[in-house]
Amino acid sequence: MPTIYDIAREAGVSITTVSNILNNKGRFKPETVARVLEAVERLKYRPNFAAKSLAARRTNTVTLSALLTPESFDPLNLQYFGAIAQAVSRSGFNFLLHISHDLESFERFASTGICDGWLLMMIRRQDERIALLKELGVPFVSIGRPDEMEGVDIVDTDFEQTARLALEHLLALGHRRIAYLAEPLEFGYSAIRLRAYLACLKEYGLEGNADLVAETDGTEAGTVRALEALWSRDRSITAIITHDIPALTVLRTLREWGLEIPRDVSVIGCSDSPLAALADPPLTTINLYVERIAEAAAEALARRLQEPEAPPAHILIPARLVVRESTGPAPR
């Protein structure tokens, strides 16, 4: 049986576009509407009324969705899984974890209608899981911020604050040539954190550092390439801000280049992954209060299930700086 995913692929548009056209929402070019309707006719698509009907019943089950690839592995995810499972259980619900590598497998599972609501992790800026759940009429909470937040319950880290905490810590140590190594910018948190970092640079009169920004693709090799690109631009860099997993590669690579941390270069991560304290040297980072995020997300979903017409909640959880041994005074 064809799905909304198949229609989007056939018509060459996003799932959000298909959903909006089929539900008569938004305004689209006539040729776009025609392509979607032609794809519907060709594939003999019929909306999944069974799933929508099941969504109206209660199963007392909440599912956490995580889209994972080998490149996106982070031990922090295991912390999130455990904390969310406990928070959901305390809210009186059964808990399911659904890990998928692509949208199609997510759609197949979501269309069964076997859970009352969803918690979504690893949110992309254009996250089509959100359009799918809206199409099915299933309540959900997004743990992370997509570009389009209208009508969506959001719980997230205050990533604007994390950028400020990292930059101000390094400035207090005397650093001025600070580089920023971003995780893939398709993820909402990464784009938000980079925007906040650039805004902080402007606030402190360090706009010139905006040239010292590179993006890793999330792999170890990609992180090394991004670091090499930064170093080829400016060898006067004295500090690097990144996320915890890329930071581990940065620490190792800088040592291989004959640099001492933090004497020559300071490195600060973000997330306080279980690996951060075990790094060599132990990594200065930002703790995201995973348990608080999990609790807030479970409570937001319980509220949505009890009050379907309530206005969407947007909740940001503040973070805290954890100073270890990978940051120190700027070299003289």
Sequence and secondary structure as in RCSB ss.txt:
>XXXX:A:sequence
MPTIYDIAREAGVSITTVSNILNNKGRFKPETVARVLEAVERLKYRPNFAAKSLAARRTNTVTLSALLTPESFDP
LNLQYFGAIAQAVSRSGFNFLLHISHDLESFERFASTGICDGWLLMMIRRQDERIALLKELGVPFVSIGRPDEME
GVDIVDTDFEQTARLALEHLLALGHRRIAYLAEPLEFGYSAIRLRAYLACLKEYGLEGNADLVAETDGTEAGTVR
ALEALWSRDRSITAIITHDIPALTVLRTLREWGLEIPRDVSVIGCSDSPLAALADPPLTTINLYVERIAEAAAEA
LARRLQEPEAPPAHILIPARLVVRESTGPAPR
>XXXX:A:secstr
   HHHHHHHHTS HHHHHHHHTT S   HHHHHHHHHHHHHHT    HHHHHHHTS   EEEEEEE  GGG  H
HHHHHHHHHHHHHHHTT EEEEEEESSHHHHHHHHTT  SSEEEEES BTT HHHHHHHHHT  EEEES  S  T
T EEEEE HHHHHHHHHHHHHHTT  SEEEEE  TTBHHHHHHHHHHHHHHHHTT GGGGGSEEE  SSHHHHHH
HHHHHHHH TT  EEE  HHHHHHHHHHHHHTT  TTTT EEE SB  TTGGGSSS  BEEE  HHHHHHHHHHH
HHHHHH TTS   EEEE  EEE  SS      
